[in-house]
C-alpha cells in the first residue's frame, strides 16, 4: 500500500525561525534546501513557504533585505528579529508540549 | 511590516507583484540550476521545478493578501464621514473620518496623532489586519515523507 505523505501542522514557523536563528540570513530557497539536507523525512511545501515567510515578516518575527548571491543575482534574504527570537522560544515550548503529550499517550495507552 | 506599509502597498501594488514574481522566479531558477548541475536536461529541470513549486498564482495571491490591505474589503467595510465640527470660539474645522474597521486601536492611534483642534484633522485610516500570526500556525505546511 503506498504511504500517504502526512503534514505537520504549525511546524513551519518553528523550522524557519530555528534555521534563521542558527544560520543567519537566508533566502527562501536556501531555507528549503537546508531542511532537506538535514532530513530526508521532511519536505517544506514550497507553495506554503513564501506566504508563511511574508506573514512572519508582517508579524515582525523576521525581516527581509535584498542580497546579491554568489552568482551575482539579487535575492530576498530573511533574518530573524528580536521578536522572532522571543517567538522561537514560544514555538519550541509549544512543540515540546505537543510531542511530550503524544509520547505520554504512546507510552501509557 | 506595519499596517501603514500595507496601506501604502495598495498604491504600489504593481511593484509588490513584481517583487513577489522575482522572489518566486529566483526560487524556481535556483531549483532548475540545481537539477541541471545534477545532470537533468534544462527542459526537464524547468518542468520539475515548476511542478514542485506548485500553483504560483495561488502563492502570489496569498502573499499579496499579506502585503496589501485588501482594498475590496476596505471599500465594502469603510464607514466614511466628512463633517464640519464646531470648536469653542466659533471656529469650525473639517473632520474626515474613515471608520468601522476591526482594528479600532489603529484608528484611535492615527486619529490622536493627527488631531489638532482648529484645522482639518482626524484622518483615521484603519484597516482590516488580515490574520493574527497564530492563525497561520495551524496551516499544514510541512510534509512528512513516509
gemmi code that builds the backbone of each chain (N, CA, C; Angstrom):
import gemmi

chains = {
    "A": [
        ("UNK", (0.851, -1.201, 0.000), (0.000, 0.000, 0.000), (0.885, 1.250, 0.000)),
        ("UNK", (0.671, 2.169, -0.926), (1.522, 3.359, -0.929), (1.297, 4.187, 0.336)),
        ("UNK", (2.378, 4.747, 0.840), (2.248, 5.542, 2.062), (1.800, 6.951, 1.700)),
        ("UNK", (1.032, 7.537, 2.566), (0.481, 8.866, 2.312), (1.378, 9.904, 3.000)),
        ("UNK", (1.827, 10.920, 2.264), (2.584, 11.969, 2.936), (1.703, 12.636, 3.993)),
        ("UNK", (2.220, 12.785, 5.172), (1.445, 13.419, 6.231), (1.927, 14.865, 6.386)),
        ("UNK", (1.186, 15.631, 7.113), (1.608, 17.014, 7.316), (1.753, 17.302, 8.797)),
        ("UNK", (2.688, 18.179, 9.111), (2.902, 18.585, 10.497), (2.371, 19.996, 10.660)),
        ("UNK", (1.219, 20.095, 11.281), (0.605, 21.412, 11.406), (1.419, 22.310, 12.334)),
        ("UNK", (1.623, 23.529, 11.863), (2.243, 24.520, 12.723), (3.738, 24.395, 12.883)),
        ("UNK", (4.357, 23.468, 12.163), (5.797, 23.279, 12.358), (6.639, 24.198, 11.477)),
        ("UNK", (6.041, 24.778, 10.445), (6.824, 25.590, 9.513), (7.444, 26.829, 10.170)),
        ("UNK", (6.685, 27.630, 10.917), (7.328, 28.772, 11.574), (8.453, 28.354, 12.516)),
        ("UNK", (8.249, 27.237, 13.211), (9.294, 26.756, 14.127), (10.566, 26.408, 13.350)),
        ("UNK", (10.400, 25.699, 12.233), (11.570, 25.320, 11.433), (12.262, 26.549, 10.852)),
        ("UNK", (11.473, 27.456, 10.315), (12.058, 28.660, 9.693), (12.810, 29.489, 10.739)),
        ("UNK", (12.161, 29.719, 11.874), (12.800, 30.553, 12.908), (14.076, 29.896, 13.421)),
        ("UNK", (14.035, 28.574, 13.584), (15.223, 27.871, 14.081), (16.374, 27.996, 13.084)),
        ("UNK", (16.072, 27.782, 11.813), (17.128, 27.840, 10.794), (17.710, 29.249, 10.690)),
        ("UNK", (16.822, 30.248, 10.680), (17.328, 31.626, 10.565), (18.118, 32.025, 11.812)),
        ("UNK", (17.694, 31.507, 12.954), (18.406, 31.820, 14.213), (19.820, 31.230, 14.187)),
        ("UNK", (19.940, 30.016, 13.681), (21.239, 29.335, 13.731), (22.126, 29.632, 12.524)),
        ("UNK", (21.513, 29.924, 11.375), (22.302, 30.071, 10.143), (22.416, 31.498, 9.648)),
        ("UNK", (21.703, 32.419, 10.279), (21.753, 33.807, 9.815), (20.809, 34.021, 8.639)),
        ("UNK", (21.016, 35.106, 7.913), (20.098, 35.489, 6.831), (20.156, 34.484, 5.678)),
        ("UNK", (18.971, 34.035, 5.257), (18.881, 33.086, 4.140), (17.690, 33.446, 3.265)),
        ("UNK", (17.785, 33.126, 1.967), (16.600, 33.298, 1.115), (15.749, 32.034, 1.190)),
        ("UNK", (14.542, 32.125, 0.633), (13.578, 31.026, 0.759), (14.102, 29.709, 0.231)),
        ("UNK", (14.781, 29.764, -0.900), (15.283, 28.517, -1.488), (16.310, 27.860, -0.566)),
        ("UNK", (17.164, 28.684, 0.048), (18.184, 28.136, 0.951), (17.520, 27.507, 2.189)),
        ("UNK", (16.406, 28.068, 2.623), (15.704, 27.507, 3.790), (15.193, 26.098, 3.458)),
        ("UNK", (14.522, 25.963, 2.307), (14.005, 24.634, 1.935), (15.159, 23.647, 1.714)),
        ("UNK", (16.215, 24.107, 1.055), (17.359, 23.218, 0.795), (17.985, 22.768, 2.102)),
        ("UNK", (18.055, 23.699, 3.061), (18.683, 23.362, 4.337), (17.881, 22.298, 5.081)),
        ("UNK", (16.553, 22.441, 5.073), (15.710, 21.435, 5.744), (15.924, 20.078, 5.084)),
        ("UNK", (15.946, 20.076, 3.752), (16.093, 18.795, 3.045), (17.472, 18.183, 3.237)),
        ("UNK", (18.477, 19.027, 3.376), (19.822, 18.474, 3.598), (19.942, 17.854, 4.986)),
        ("UNK", (19.127, 18.330, 5.917), (19.185, 17.787, 7.279), (18.308, 16.559, 7.451)),
        ("UNK", (17.206, 16.493, 6.701), (16.271, 15.398, 6.919), (15.589, 15.007, 5.614)),
        ("UNK", (15.722, 13.742, 5.259), (15.015, 13.244, 4.079), (13.526, 13.090, 4.365)),
        ("UNK", (13.192, 13.032, 5.644), (11.806, 12.758, 6.026), (10.918, 13.998, 5.895)),
        ("UNK", (11.525, 15.166, 5.956), (10.731, 16.399, 5.926), (10.906, 17.109, 4.594)),
        ("UNK", (9.825, 17.645, 4.100), (9.906, 18.465, 2.897), (8.990, 19.668, 3.069)),
        ("UNK", (9.584, 20.844, 2.994), (8.762, 22.053, 3.119), (7.979, 22.235, 1.828)),
        ("UNK", (6.695, 22.413, 1.966), (5.844, 22.712, 0.814), (6.254, 24.083, 0.290)),
        ("UNK", (6.788, 24.112, -0.920), (7.296, 25.383, -1.439), (6.180, 26.415, -1.595)),
        ("UNK", (5.005, 25.915, -1.928), (3.867, 26.831, -2.066), (3.426, 27.441, -0.753)),
        ("UNK", (3.772, 26.797, 0.371), (3.403, 27.336, 1.689), (4.491, 28.234, 2.249)),
        ("UNK", (5.716, 28.040, 1.744), (6.858, 28.737, 2.340), (6.735, 30.260, 2.245)),
        ("UNK", (6.459, 30.757, 1.020), (6.509, 32.209, 0.840), (5.373, 32.948, 1.556)),
        ("UNK", (4.126, 32.442, 1.468), (3.097, 33.109, 2.281), (3.450, 33.085, 3.772)),
        ("UNK", (4.044, 31.974, 4.241), (4.426, 31.895, 5.662), (5.527, 32.912, 5.972)),
        ("UNK", (6.514, 33.017, 5.091), (7.586, 33.992, 5.304), (7.024, 35.415, 5.353)),
        ("UNK", (6.085, 35.698, 4.446), (5.542, 37.050, 4.396), (4.671, 37.352, 5.610)),
        ("UNK", (3.975, 36.324, 6.097), (3.180, 36.529, 7.328), (4.097, 36.719, 8.537)),
        ("UNK", (5.168, 35.961, 8.562), (6.113, 36.110, 9.676), (6.792, 37.476, 9.618)),
        ("UNK", (7.013, 37.946, 8.403), (7.578, 39.290, 8.242), (6.584, 40.326, 8.750)),
        ("UNK", (5.325, 40.109, 8.422), (4.295, 41.043, 8.873), (4.171, 41.025, 10.392)),
        ("UNK", (4.326, 39.831, 10.979), (4.250, 39.708, 12.433), (5.482, 40.292, 13.123)),
        ("UNK", (6.517, 40.615, 12.340), (7.722, 41.212, 12.905), (8.709, 40.182, 13.435)),
        ("UNK", (8.489, 38.918, 13.113), (9.393, 37.868, 13.594), (10.658, 37.799, 12.748)),
        ("UNK", (10.531, 38.156, 11.477), (11.695, 38.171, 10.585), (11.663, 39.473, 9.785)),
        ("UNK", (12.804, 39.832, 9.224), (12.813, 40.987, 8.318), (13.585, 40.626, 7.064)),
        ("UNK", (13.212, 41.274, 5.980), (13.801, 40.924, 4.683), (14.754, 42.012, 4.221)),
        ("UNK", (15.779, 41.586, 3.504), (16.650, 42.560, 2.830), (17.141, 41.925, 1.528)),
        ("UNK", (17.488, 42.785, 0.598), (17.946, 42.277, -0.698), (19.440, 42.001, -0.625)),
        ("UNK", (19.825, 40.814, -1.068), (21.251, 40.464, -1.086), (21.643, 40.080, -2.517)),
        ("UNK", (22.930, 40.073, -2.769), (23.431, 39.583, -4.062), (24.078, 38.228, -3.812)),
        ("UNK", (23.626, 37.226, -4.548), (24.151, 35.870, -4.325), (25.529, 35.719, -4.955)),
        ("UNK", (26.143, 34.554, -4.723), (27.471, 34.314, -5.284), (27.444, 34.272, -6.809)),
        ("UNK", (26.263, 34.012, -7.389), (26.136, 34.024, -8.851), (25.698, 35.397, -9.358)),
        ("UNK", (25.884, 36.395, -8.492), (25.592, 37.782, -8.846), (24.115, 38.012, -9.165)),
        ("UNK", (23.253, 37.305, -8.471), (21.818, 37.515, -8.653), (21.248, 38.135, -7.391)),
        ("UNK", (20.232, 38.950, -7.573), (19.599, 39.582, -6.414), (18.566, 38.630, -5.824)),
        ("UNK", (18.555, 38.529, -4.516), (17.585, 37.659, -3.843), (17.120, 38.340, -2.566)),
        ("UNK", (15.972, 37.920, -2.104), (15.406, 38.487, -0.884), (15.744, 37.538, 0.265)),
        ("UNK", (16.590, 38.005, 1.159), (17.005, 37.155, 2.283), (16.276, 37.589, 3.552)),
        ("UNK", (16.014, 36.627, 4.391), (15.282, 36.896, 5.628), (16.190, 36.645, 6.816)),
        ("UNK", (16.036, 37.487, 7.833), (16.777, 37.241, 9.077), (15.828, 37.402, 10.261)),
        ("UNK", (16.167, 36.699, 11.319), (15.290, 36.700, 12.493), (15.454, 38.015, 13.258)),
        ("UNK", (14.378, 38.477, 13.853), (14.417, 39.712, 14.637), (14.399, 39.353, 16.134)),
        ("UNK", (14.462, 40.370, 16.944), (14.395, 40.147, 18.390), (13.048, 39.512, 18.745)),
        ("UNK", (11.977, 40.036, 18.148), (10.642, 39.454, 18.396), (10.583, 38.010, 17.899)),
        ("UNK", (11.293, 37.732, 16.811), (11.323, 36.380, 16.266), (12.022, 35.414, 17.203)),
        ("UNK", (13.099, 35.885, 17.840), (13.807, 35.016, 18.796), (12.908, 34.707, 19.995)),
        ("UNK", (12.147, 35.717, 20.396), (11.205, 35.503, 21.507), (10.141, 34.487, 21.080)),
        ("UNK", (9.644, 34.660, 19.848), (8.619, 33.746, 19.333), (9.171, 32.332, 19.184)),
        ("UNK", (10.441, 32.240, 18.832), (11.064, 30.921, 18.690), (10.992, 30.153, 20.008)),
        ("UNK", (11.230, 30.855, 21.117), (11.121, 30.210, 22.428), (9.712, 29.686, 22.665)),
        ("UNK", (8.716, 30.480, 22.288), (7.312, 30.071, 22.459), (7.004, 28.859, 21.594)),
        ("UNK", (7.484, 28.913, 20.346), (7.221, 27.811, 19.415), (7.879, 26.516, 19.882)),
        ("UNK", (9.096, 26.651, 20.375), (9.802, 25.450, 20.868), (9.043, 24.831, 22.032)),
        ("UNK", (8.586, 25.703, 22.917), (7.854, 25.208, 24.091), (6.547, 24.537, 23.659)),
        ("UNK", (5.867, 25.150, 22.688), (4.617, 24.583, 22.188), (4.874, 23.197, 21.568)),
        ("UNK", (5.943, 23.152, 20.772), (6.282, 21.888, 20.111), (6.599, 20.800, 21.137)),
        ("UNK", (7.382, 21.167, 22.158), (7.751, 20.170, 23.171), (6.516, 19.695, 23.933)),
        ("UNK", (5.600, 20.586, 24.219), (4.421, 20.162, 24.982), (3.549, 19.224, 24.136)),
        ("UNK", (3.464, 19.494, 22.811), (2.657, 18.617, 21.939), (3.315, 17.242, 21.825)),
        ("UNK", (4.611, 17.245, 21.490), (5.287, 15.948, 21.318), (5.353, 15.197, 22.650)),
        ("UNK", (5.503, 15.940, 23.751), (5.517, 15.308, 25.072), (4.190, 14.630, 25.363)),
        ("UNK", (3.108, 15.297, 25.015), (1.777, 14.730, 25.269), (1.561, 13.475, 24.415)),
        ("UNK", (1.987, 13.535, 23.148), (1.826, 12.363, 22.269), (2.682, 11.210, 22.787)),
        ("UNK", (3.910, 11.512, 23.174), (4.789, 10.463, 23.711), (4.199, 9.829, 24.969)),
        ("UNK", (3.587, 10.669, 25.789), (2.986, 10.159, 27.035), (1.886, 9.147, 26.703)),
        ("UNK", (1.053, 9.492, 25.720), (-0.030, 8.581, 25.327), (0.552, 7.289, 24.752)),
        ("UNK", (1.602, 7.437, 23.914), (2.218, 6.242, 23.322), (2.791, 5.313, 24.391)),
        ("UNK", (3.338, 5.900, 25.433), (3.928, 5.076, 26.495), (2.878, 4.444, 27.398)),
        ("UNK", (1.793, 5.190, 27.632), (0.861, 4.751, 28.671), (-0.478, 4.240, 28.174)),
        ("UNK", (-0.718, 4.267, 26.914), (-2.035, 3.831, 26.419), (-2.200, 2.317, 26.554)),
    ],
    "B": [
        ("UNK", (6.229, 44.195, 9.029), (5.588, 45.102, 8.076), (4.430, 45.809, 8.769)),
        ("UNK", (4.468, 47.109, 8.806), (3.434, 47.829, 9.532), (2.182, 47.942, 8.672)),
        ("UNK", (1.068, 48.309, 9.330), (-0.173, 48.472, 8.567), (-0.050, 49.644, 7.606)),
        ("UNK", (0.807, 50.599, 7.966), (0.978, 51.763, 7.073), (1.598, 51.288, 5.756)),
        ("UNK", (2.633, 50.433, 5.857), (3.255, 49.964, 4.609), (2.281, 49.101, 3.821)),
        ("UNK", (1.417, 48.370, 4.536), (0.418, 47.567, 3.827), (-0.554, 48.490, 3.087)),
        ("UNK", (-0.871, 49.604, 3.715), (-1.788, 50.553, 3.076), (-1.093, 51.218, 1.883)),
        ("UNK", (0.155, 51.610, 2.106), (0.914, 52.248, 1.022), (1.051, 51.288, -0.167)),
        ("UNK", (1.192, 49.993, 0.149), (1.345, 48.995, -0.912), (0.146, 48.930, -1.852)),
        ("UNK", (-1.018, 49.393, -1.359), (-2.201, 49.436, -2.230), (-1.892, 50.285, -3.464)),
        ("UNK", (-1.124, 51.371, -3.259), (-0.846, 52.308, -4.346), (0.386, 51.914, -5.166)),
        ("UNK", (1.107, 50.910, -4.685), (2.265, 50.446, -5.468), (2.167, 48.931, -5.643)),
        ("UNK", (0.938, 48.480, -5.911), (0.712, 47.033, -5.967), (1.494, 46.376, -7.102)),
        ("UNK", (1.743, 47.135, -8.196), (2.489, 46.516, -9.291), (3.926, 46.220, -8.855)),
        ("UNK", (4.495, 47.096, -8.014), (5.852, 46.850, -7.508), (5.862, 45.636, -6.592)),
        ("UNK", (4.811, 45.533, -5.763), (4.701, 44.381, -4.857), (4.595, 43.099, -5.672)),
        ("UNK", (3.762, 43.146, -6.722), (3.599, 41.978, -7.592), (4.927, 41.584, -8.231)),
        ("UNK", (5.668, 42.608, -8.689), (6.939, 42.341, -9.357), (7.938, 41.714, -8.377)),
        ("UNK", (7.936, 42.229, -7.136), (8.849, 41.676, -6.120), (8.504, 40.221, -5.818)),
        ("UNK", (7.197, 39.921, -5.736), (6.768, 38.538, -5.479), (7.168, 37.637, -6.636)),
        ("UNK", (6.965, 38.163, -7.841), (7.319, 37.389, -9.037), (8.826, 37.106, -9.064)),
        ("UNK", (9.619, 38.123, -8.717), (11.083, 37.951, -8.696), (11.489, 36.899, -7.674)),
        ("UNK", (10.828, 36.949, -6.509), (11.188, 36.014, -5.436), (10.865, 34.571, -5.843)),
        ("UNK", (9.682, 34.390, -6.408), (9.280, 33.042, -6.860), (10.174, 32.602, -8.022)),
        ("UNK", (10.459, 33.542, -8.930), (11.325, 33.235, -10.073), (12.713, 32.810, -9.624)),
        ("UNK", (13.239, 33.509, -8.617), (14.561, 33.157, -8.092), (14.552, 31.736, -7.529)),
        ("UNK", (13.483, 31.407, -6.804), (13.371, 30.072, -6.197), (13.362, 28.987, -7.277)),
        ("UNK", (12.516, 29.187, -8.280), (12.387, 28.172, -9.331), (13.685, 28.061, -10.129)),
        ("UNK", (14.284, 29.201, -10.427), (15.535, 29.198, -11.197), (16.654, 28.505, -10.412)),
        ("UNK", (16.671, 28.712, -9.102), (17.694, 28.048, -8.267), (17.507, 26.542, -8.305)),
        ("UNK", (16.236, 26.104, -8.245), (15.950, 24.661, -8.316), (16.373, 24.104, -9.679)),
        ("UNK", (16.097, 24.871, -10.737), (16.474, 24.435, -12.094), (17.992, 24.254, -12.174)),
        ("UNK", (18.728, 25.242, -11.658), (20.198, 25.169, -11.717), (20.704, 23.941, -10.965)),
        ("UNK", (20.069, 23.668, -9.826), (20.486, 22.513, -9.020), (20.251, 21.213, -9.792)),
        ("UNK", (19.088, 21.114, -10.430), (18.765, 19.899, -11.182), (19.668, 19.751, -12.404)),
        ("UNK", (19.926, 20.868, -13.080), (20.804, 20.828, -14.260), (22.208, 20.381, -13.839)),
        ("UNK", (22.673, 20.904, -12.693), (24.003, 20.505, -12.195), (24.044, 19.018, -11.851)),
        ("UNK", (22.865, 18.461, -11.526), (22.793, 17.028, -11.196), (22.633, 16.175, -12.453)),
        ("UNK", (22.610, 16.809, -13.632), (22.581, 16.054, -14.878), (21.232, 16.010, -15.581)),
        ("UNK", (20.240, 16.699, -15.058), (18.916, 16.710, -15.687), (18.926, 17.733, -16.827)),
        ("UNK", (18.232, 17.439, -17.918), (18.178, 18.415, -19.025), (17.437, 19.665, -18.563)),
        ("UNK", (17.751, 20.796, -19.194), (17.151, 22.055, -18.743), (15.625, 22.023, -18.854)),
        ("UNK", (15.129, 21.468, -19.946), (13.664, 21.432, -20.136), (12.998, 20.605, -19.036)),
        ("UNK", (13.601, 19.433, -18.742), (13.035, 18.570, -17.700), (13.167, 19.235, -16.326)),
        ("UNK", (14.305, 19.922, -16.127), (14.536, 20.589, -14.844), (13.509, 21.702, -14.622)),
        ("UNK", (13.223, 22.448, -15.688), (12.242, 23.536, -15.562), (10.859, 22.981, -15.240)),
        ("UNK", (10.514, 21.888, -15.916), (9.193, 21.284, -15.668), (9.107, 20.761, -14.239)),
        ("UNK", (10.173, 20.111, -13.776), (10.186, 19.560, -12.412), (10.114, 20.680, -11.379)),
        ("UNK", (10.909, 21.724, -11.586), (10.950, 22.827, -10.617), (9.583, 23.489, -10.497)),
        ("UNK", (8.921, 23.690, -11.642), (7.596, 24.331, -11.618), (6.570, 23.420, -10.957)),
        ("UNK", (6.668, 22.136, -11.254), (5.716, 21.189, -10.657), (5.908, 21.130, -9.141)),
        ("UNK", (7.167, 21.087, -8.718), (7.442, 21.025, -7.275), (6.970, 22.281, -6.563)),
        ("UNK", (7.103, 23.399, -7.227), (6.697, 24.647, -6.566), (5.193, 24.699, -6.381)),
        ("UNK", (4.480, 24.169, -7.328), (3.012, 24.165, -7.211), (2.398, 25.384, -7.872)),
        ("UNK", (1.234, 25.756, -7.413), (0.438, 26.805, -8.031), (1.021, 28.190, -7.720)),
        ("UNK", (1.751, 28.743, -8.689), (2.408, 30.038, -8.453), (1.400, 31.165, -8.235)),
        ("UNK", (0.298, 31.079, -8.959), (-0.709, 32.133, -8.846), (-1.289, 32.169, -7.419)),
        ("UNK", (-1.536, 30.977, -6.866), (-2.098, 30.896, -5.517), (-1.100, 31.465, -4.488)),
        ("UNK", (0.175, 31.132, -4.676), (1.200, 31.635, -3.758), (1.255, 33.163, -3.825)),
        ("UNK", (1.210, 33.672, -5.066), (1.250, 35.131, -5.235), (0.047, 35.787, -4.572)),
        ("UNK", (-1.127, 35.178, -4.736), (-2.342, 35.751, -4.149), (-2.285, 35.728, -2.625)),
        ("UNK", (-1.812, 34.606, -2.060), (-1.715, 34.513, -0.601), (-0.756, 35.558, -0.052)),
        ("UNK", (0.379, 35.710, -0.725), (1.366, 36.687, -0.262), (0.876, 38.115, -0.475)),
        ("UNK", (0.164, 38.312, -1.549), (-0.391, 39.633, -1.840), (-1.359, 40.061, -0.732)),
        ("UNK", (-2.151, 39.083, -0.242), (-3.091, 39.387, 0.829), (-2.376, 39.841, 2.095)),
        ("UNK", (-1.156, 39.328, 2.286), (-0.388, 39.722, 3.467), (0.189, 41.116, 3.278)),
        ("UNK", (0.656, 41.390, 2.064), (1.422, 42.614, 1.839), (0.572, 43.830, 1.540)),
        ("UNK", (-0.673, 43.591, 1.120), (-1.506, 44.722, 0.707), (-2.808, 44.696, 1.484)),
        ("UNK", (-3.207, 45.830, 1.985), (-4.519, 45.916, 2.621), (-5.559, 45.555, 1.569)),
        ("UNK", (-6.407, 44.561, 1.857), (-7.399, 44.178, 0.847), (-8.376, 45.329, 0.595)),
        ("UNK", (-8.140, 46.042, -0.527), (-8.919, 47.259, -0.753), (-10.383, 46.972, -1.036)),
        ("UNK", (-10.669, 45.749, -1.580), (-12.085, 45.429, -1.805), (-12.803, 45.336, -0.472)),
        ("UNK", (-12.081, 44.730, 0.510), (-12.647, 44.643, 1.855), (-12.814, 46.058, 2.421)),
        ("UNK", (-11.759, 46.858, 2.212), (-11.790, 48.214, 2.748), (-12.981, 48.990, 2.188)),
        ("UNK", (-13.192, 48.860, 0.874), (-14.286, 49.596, 0.238), (-15.638, 49.119, 0.781)),
        ("UNK", (-15.736, 47.811, 1.035), (-17.009, 47.253, 1.490), (-17.291, 47.616, 2.950)),
        ("UNK", (-16.227, 47.798, 3.742), (-16.435, 47.959, 5.174), (-16.191, 49.382, 5.690)),
        ("UNK", (-15.703, 50.224, 4.824), (-15.414, 51.575, 5.290), (-16.701, 52.322, 5.621)),
        ("UNK", (-16.625, 53.098, 6.649), (-17.766, 53.910, 7.052), (-17.248, 55.343, 7.053)),
        ("UNK", (-17.272, 55.958, 5.873), (-16.616, 57.252, 5.725), (-17.519, 58.389, 6.177)),
        ("UNK", (-16.900, 59.360, 6.798), (-17.652, 60.527, 7.233), (-16.820, 61.778, 6.954)),
        ("UNK", (-17.447, 62.770, 6.416), (-16.816, 64.076, 6.315), (-17.791, 65.047, 6.943)),
        ("UNK", (-17.358, 65.763, 7.937), (-18.308, 66.661, 8.606), (-17.584, 67.882, 9.179)),
        ("UNK", (-18.368, 68.941, 9.353), (-17.844, 70.142, 9.985), (-18.028, 70.006, 11.488)),
        ("UNK", (-17.002, 70.289, 12.228), (-17.123, 70.270, 13.682), (-16.994, 71.705, 14.186)),
        ("UNK", (-17.763, 72.009, 15.213), (-17.717, 73.353, 15.786), (-16.856, 73.337, 17.037)),
        ("UNK", (-15.854, 74.148, 17.062), (-14.957, 74.220, 18.220), (-15.255, 75.502, 18.991)),
        ("UNK", (-14.804, 75.611, 20.239), (-15.018, 76.836, 21.013), (-14.435, 78.043, 20.278)),
        ("UNK", (-15.050, 79.210, 20.443), (-14.564, 80.428, 19.791), (-15.075, 80.546, 18.371)),
        ("UNK", (-16.188, 79.888, 18.089), (-16.828, 79.967, 16.780), (-15.967, 79.441, 15.639)),
        ("UNK", (-14.975, 78.642, 15.966), (-14.139, 78.062, 14.905), (-14.802, 76.799, 14.377)),
        ("UNK", (-14.580, 76.567, 13.116), (-15.073, 75.317, 12.551), (-13.900, 74.572, 11.918)),
        ("UNK", (-13.949, 73.309, 11.958), (-12.947, 72.571, 11.198), (-13.564, 71.310, 10.623)),
        ("UNK", (-12.958, 70.915, 9.540), (-13.487, 69.775, 8.795), (-12.899, 68.483, 9.343)),
        ("UNK", (-13.758, 67.530, 9.590), (-13.253, 66.235, 10.027), (-13.553, 65.206, 8.957)),
        ("UNK", (-12.515, 64.519, 8.557), (-12.668, 63.430, 7.598), (-12.346, 62.145, 8.338)),
        ("UNK", (-13.228, 61.217, 8.268), (-13.029, 60.020, 9.059), (-13.426, 58.794, 8.253)),
        ("UNK", (-12.584, 57.816, 8.284), (-12.936, 56.507, 7.721), (-12.885, 55.551, 8.894)),
        ("UNK", (-14.021, 55.060, 9.284), (-14.061, 54.248, 10.495), (-14.846, 52.980, 10.251)),
        ("UNK", (-14.906, 52.169, 11.274), (-15.752, 50.985, 11.209), (-15.011, 49.712, 10.882)),
        ("UNK", (-13.681, 49.744, 10.994), (-12.928, 48.531, 10.763), (-12.741, 47.766, 12.062)),
        ("UNK", (-12.070, 46.641, 11.920), (-11.945, 45.775, 13.086), (-10.775, 46.135, 13.981)),
        ("UNK", (-10.027, 47.145, 13.622), (-8.849, 47.489, 14.412), (-9.025, 48.897, 14.987)),
        ("UNK", (-9.915, 49.068, 15.944), (-10.164, 50.409, 16.452), (-8.928, 51.059, 17.054)),
        ("UNK", (-7.988, 50.245, 17.554), (-6.797, 50.830, 18.158), (-5.988, 51.608, 17.125)),
        ("UNK", (-5.915, 51.060, 15.902), (-5.173, 51.751, 14.847), (-5.856, 53.068, 14.518)),
        ("UNK", (-7.171, 53.007, 14.423), (-7.922, 54.211, 14.103), (-7.683, 55.266, 15.163)),
        ("UNK", (-7.739, 54.850, 16.410), (-7.563, 55.774, 17.513), (-6.167, 56.383, 17.496)),
        ("UNK", (-5.183, 55.529, 17.253), (-3.800, 55.998, 17.278), (-3.559, 57.056, 16.212)),
        ("UNK", (-4.039, 56.796, 15.005), (-3.833, 57.748, 13.916), (-4.620, 59.020, 14.193)),
        ("UNK", (-5.829, 58.817, 14.676), (-6.686, 59.958, 14.949), (-6.064, 60.871, 16.007)),
        ("UNK", (-5.524, 60.240, 17.051), (-4.897, 61.033, 18.109), (-3.663, 61.761, 17.597)),
        ("UNK", (-2.912, 61.050, 16.743), (-1.685, 61.650, 16.223), (-1.990, 62.850, 15.342)),
        ("UNK", (-3.105, 62.788, 14.615), (-3.421, 63.860, 13.671), (-4.281, 64.953, 14.301)),
        ("UNK", (-4.930, 64.611, 15.379), (-5.958, 65.518, 15.899), (-5.415, 66.786, 16.523)),
        ("UNK", (-5.584, 67.886, 15.831), (-5.238, 69.187, 16.415), (-6.408, 70.114, 16.165)),
        ("UNK", (-7.104, 70.523, 17.216), (-8.285, 71.364, 17.032), (-7.961, 72.627, 16.232)),
        ("UNK", (-8.895, 73.058, 15.446), (-8.732, 74.305, 14.715), (-8.257, 74.089, 13.286)),
        ("UNK", (-8.038, 72.899, 12.881), (-7.621, 72.651, 11.493), (-8.217, 71.313, 11.039)),
        ("UNK", (-8.309, 71.113, 9.732), (-8.849, 69.846, 9.257), (-8.014, 68.694, 9.823)),
        ("UNK", (-8.676, 67.789, 10.452), (-7.866, 66.762, 11.113), (-8.616, 65.441, 11.243)),
        ("UNK", (-8.161, 64.660, 12.155), (-8.759, 63.369, 12.460), (-8.898, 62.491, 11.225)),
        ("UNK", (-7.823, 62.375, 10.516), (-7.838, 61.474, 9.369), (-7.561, 60.068, 9.893)),
        ("UNK", (-8.600, 59.309, 10.013), (-8.443, 57.965, 10.555), (-8.475, 56.968, 9.419)),
        ("UNK", (-7.414, 56.251, 9.263), (-7.380, 55.268, 8.179), (-7.045, 53.903, 8.778)),
        ("UNK", (-8.005, 53.317, 9.460), (-7.758, 51.991, 9.992), (-7.866, 50.952, 8.889)),
        ("UNK", (-7.632, 49.751, 9.202), (-7.651, 48.712, 8.164), (-7.981, 47.377, 8.789)),
        ("UNK", (-8.243, 46.455, 7.904), (-8.506, 45.097, 8.396), (-7.189, 44.348, 8.439)),
        ("UNK", (-6.725, 44.038, 9.616), (-5.462, 43.318, 9.797), (-5.736, 41.876, 9.403)),
        ("UNK", (-5.114, 41.408, 8.330), (-5.572, 40.164, 7.698), (-5.837, 39.048, 8.688)),
        ("UNK", (-4.796, 38.466, 9.236), (-4.995, 37.409, 10.219), (-3.948, 37.574, 11.298)),
        ("UNK", (-4.246, 37.078, 12.442), (-3.271, 37.120, 13.516), (-2.206, 36.059, 13.235)),
        ("UNK", (-0.962, 36.293, 13.732), (0.101, 35.329, 13.483), (-0.308, 33.917, 13.889)),
        ("UNK", (-1.069, 33.780, 14.963), (-1.437, 32.437, 15.442), (-2.273, 31.691, 14.410)),
        ("UNK", (-2.996, 32.444, 13.548), (-3.868, 31.794, 12.570), (-3.086, 30.952, 11.580)),
        ("UNK", (-1.915, 31.454, 11.193), (-1.208, 30.698, 10.170), (-0.338, 29.607, 10.769)),
        ("UNK", (-0.260, 29.562, 12.093), (0.490, 28.474, 12.711), (-0.226, 27.148, 12.501)),
        ("UNK", (-1.518, 27.223, 12.256), (-2.299, 25.998, 12.132), (-2.363, 25.502, 10.700)),
        ("UNK", (-1.579, 26.104, 9.796), (-1.666, 25.661, 8.412), (-0.769, 24.445, 8.179)),
        ("UNK", (-1.286, 23.439, 7.476), (-0.444, 22.278, 7.198), (0.560, 22.616, 6.118)),
        ("UNK", (1.821, 22.676, 6.457), (2.765, 23.204, 5.503), (4.079, 22.433, 5.420)),
        ("UNK", (4.274, 21.500, 6.300), (5.472, 20.683, 6.212), (5.045, 19.233, 6.025)),
        ("UNK", (5.514, 18.649, 4.946), (5.142, 17.270, 4.663), (6.118, 16.313, 5.307)),
        ("UNK", (5.597, 15.249, 5.833), (6.452, 14.174, 6.316), (6.424, 13.083, 5.270)),
        ("UNK", (7.576, 12.825, 4.680), (7.644, 11.787, 3.661), (7.574, 10.429, 4.365)),
        ("UNK", (6.637, 9.629, 4.003), (6.528, 8.344, 4.700), (6.483, 7.164, 3.771)),
    ],
}
model = gemmi.Model(1)
for chain_id, residues in chains.items():
    chain = gemmi.Chain(chain_id)
    for i, (resn, *xyz) in enumerate(residues, 1):
        res = gemmi.Residue()
        res.name, res.seqid = resn, gemmi.SeqId(i, " ")
        for name, pos in zip(("N", "CA", "C"), xyz):
            atom = gemmi.Atom()
            atom.name, atom.element = name, gemmi.Element(name[0])
            atom.pos, atom.b_iso = gemmi.Position(*pos), 0.0
            res.add_atom(atom)
        chain.add_residue(res)
    model.add_chain(chain)
structure = gemmi.Structure()
structure.add_model(model)
structure.setup_entities()
